[in-house]
Amino acid sequence: MSMRLCLLAVLGGAILLSVLNLAVPPASALHVPTYAISLAGKYLSYALLAVAVDLVWGFGGILSLGHAAFFALGGYAMGMYLMRQIGTRGVYGNAILPDFMVFLNYKELPLTWYGFDNAGYAILMVLLVPGVLALIFGWLAFRSRVSGVYLSIITQALTYALLLAFFRNDMGFGGNNGLTDFKDMFGIPLQADATRCGLLIATAVFLSGALLLARYVVTSRFGKVLIAVRDTESRTRFLGYRPERYKLFVWVLSAVMAGIGGALYVPQVGIINPGEFSPANSIESVIWVAVGGRGTLVGAVLGAVLVNFGKTVFTGALPELWLFALGALFILVTLLLPGGIMGLIGRPARRPKNVTPAAEPAE
């Protein structure tokens, strides 16, 4: 599948689903229900996370087991904005404090919540919070030349630490229950069908933009050096390059992409809680990339959508067996299809032995 075909499928599919939801009567067999619109939007948000993981793993050689942290931080930034928009429509009718703060006897709004009543500030935080965390973490890790399995373990420890922190009620982020009961987004009712379709199309647009940006980065001169760092970091350093700078840039860029994915995910699913920091979520995102095809970008989108669609179907029929099926899928892909689905699609057909090609017709 080419990049152009992928962009057409993402954007065209989102527009088609929206039209079938809004313009086709519910009684028609062609009508797409609203829950399917939200489900498709969730898949595309996950696909944005998968593109971020593929950027650092497929082209930078950095196996991150903690990208769910950046995804969740972007989601929390958006969730905090949505909570501030509830105002007096909450259970306790407090115009300043969200319901969970009133329940926990907060007397005033925590400092970390100031500014989230403004949409521009919230959008800025969606970009800055994951980006700054990635910058600090990456600068410390890469300048110390931490790599390989050690870096993977540290990234997993990072997301697990955030998981434990956000579970605490005194952190001021909703504790175990997280943030939910959202009403409006930018003054538009979230439960309206048109809003759901608009969010789906917006997610498709951001995913397409992330794909184009990632492709530009990896095909540029910077990208060629990045791939050289992935393949032979010591030789690249010997040639005079600073591999840590290349790794840090792509690491921060991918974190910001993941944060945007989380921000688009929250209004479509209607909740964000500490479970999104789970290390298992980061591992799943790596599986999506492996299934689709590492280092292809398009394969990351394909893997995220197919695996999550399979998860929806499988957990509906046999929920207790899903994790076993996911593990088996990863093992089978690793052993039998190391290039993922994209490797299978791009594999040239083998010519049968002892068969000579036909001669060109004489003119």
ABEGO torsion letter per residue (X at the ends): XBAAAAAAAAAAAAAAAAAAAAABBAABAABBBAAAAAAAAAAAAAAAAAAAAAAAAAAAGBBBAAAAAAAAAAAAAAAAAAAAAAEAABAAGBAABBAAAAAAGBABBBAAABGAABAAAAAAAAAAAAAAAAAAAAAAAAAAGBBEAAAAAAAAAAAAAAAAAAABAAAGAGEAAEBBGBABBGGBBAABAAAAAAAAAAAAAAAAAAAAAAAAAAABAAAAAAAAAAABAAAAAAAGBBAAAAAAAAAAAAAAAAAAAAAAAAAAAGBBBAAAABAAAAAAAAAAAAAAEBGAGAAAAAAAAAAAAAAAAAAAABAAAAAAAAAAAAAAAAAABAAEAAAAAABBBBBBBGBBBBBBBBX
